């Protein structure tokens, strides 16, 4: 039973790490896009 619990906890840990990595990537991507954005590029 313990290997199953270890596997599930590892899977949950990998999922959380992947979510945090994606969130950090999107934040830095948004910062880069904002730096290169001109007034003419904005859509209203």
C-alpha positions in Angstrom: 0.0 0.0 0.0 2.8 2.4 0.7 4.2 2.5 -2.9 0.7 3.5 -4.1 0.6 6.4 -1.6 4.2 7.4 -2.5 3.2 7.4 -6.3 0.1 9.5 -5.7 2.0 12.0 -3.6 4.8 12.2 -6.2 2.2 12.7 -9.0 0.5 15.5 -7.0 3.9 17.1 -6.3 4.8 17.0 -10.0 1.5 18.6 -10.9 2.0 21.5 -8.4 5.5 22.1 -9.6 4.3 22.1 -13.3 1.6 24.6 -12.4 4.0 26.9 -10.6 6.5 26.7 -13.5 3.7 27.6 -16.0 2.6 30.5 -13.9 6.1 31.9 -13.6 6.6 31.5 -17.4 3.3 33.4 -18.1 4.2 36.2 -15.8 7.6 36.7 -17.4 6.1 36.4 -20.9 3.5 39.1 -20.0 6.3 41.4 -18.7 8.2 41.0 -22.0 5.1 41.7 -24.1 4.3 44.8 -22.0 7.8 46.1 -22.6 7.5 45.9 -26.4 3.9 47.1 -26.6 3.3 50.4 -28.3 0.2 52.6 -27.9 -0.8 51.7 -31.5 -0.7 48.0 -30.7 -3.4 48.2 -28.0 -6.9 47.1 -28.9 -9.9 48.9 -27.4 
